[in-house]
Amino acid sequence: LLAGLIPVLVAGSWINWRLRKESQRRECLIQEQITFVESRQEELEEAYLEQEHTRVELRRTVNHLTALHQAGLLFSSTLDREALLEKVLETLIHDLHFDRAMISFYDPVRRMTTDARVAGVSREVQDLARMHETPVGDPESLEGVVLLQGKPLLIGDVQPYVARMHPHNRRLLQLTGSKSLLAVPLKTKDRILGSMIVDRMQEHGLTQDDLELMVTFAHQVAIALDNAAAYQQIEELNVGLEAKVQERTREREQADRLRSQFLSHVSHELKTPMTSIKGFLQ
């Protein structure tokens, strides 16, 4: 019986061995397939995230370009300086989605910043910014880099730069709680009109893309401000010319009156002796 079972046992062992080898091969194949699928899934997830990031960036770029185009049309149709400044600040806050925005003007004769306008802050901060004037004398200071050198400035974390700021700007920074800021010059025809500053409430909240956007936007604003200033000068010249015309007209009318009076007087003075002579001749 045992001798008869030995071939069966051997055959069974061989079959079991083959089955185990086949099972192991299948397990390896399944494991390879699982690894491939997991790897492929990770690649697809990365591709999806990259595509989603690209889509978000593309949408952001399109929104910025649309806002720039609309702003250009809006600014070109506005020649009133105050209305223009209000629209610029509104565009920076509502369309370009910066937390706060400020425009200040530069007086190259006095080397001072003047007439600052701020949006996104309290009335107290607005009045404080507009009331104070900040001297700009050092080209290497933060204000000097923008207004004297005409270069844009991107600061991801403002804390290391606080000591280099003018006390007035340091006070504004403390009141607004800015963490990162971006400043660009308002420059046209190699002449710096002032600066435009935007900020974020979180550190490193501004990027290089924001800097490029602001440089383009500042160029549009500078041209619009220059046009508004030229229009204002033309209006003042027109008013002055009209006043001169009126003055000349009054002078001419007065001269006409004086000439009439002179002729009347001379005529009277001539008639008096002529009457006497005529009577004497008669």
Secondary structure as GFF3:
##gff-version 3
##sequence-region A 1 282
A	DSSP	alpha_helix	2	76	.	.	.	ID=ss1
A	DSSP	alpha_helix	81	90	.	.	.	ID=ss2
A	DSSP	pi_helix	91	95	.	.	.	ID=ss3
A	DSSP	beta_strand	100	107	.	.	.	ID=ss4
A	DSSP	beta_strand	112	119	.	.	.	ID=ss5
A	DSSP	alpha_helix	123	131	.	.	.	ID=ss6
A	DSSP	beta_strand	134	135	.	.	.	ID=ss7
A	DSSP	alpha_helix	142	147	.	.	.	ID=ss8
A	DSSP	beta_strand	153	155	.	.	.	ID=ss9
A	DSSP	three_ten_helix	159	164	.	.	.	ID=ss10
A	DSSP	alpha_helix	167	176	.	.	.	ID=ss11
A	DSSP	beta_strand	180	188	.	.	.	ID=ss12
A	DSSP	beta_strand	191	200	.	.	.	ID=ss13
A	DSSP	alpha_helix	208	281	.	.	.	ID=ss14
###
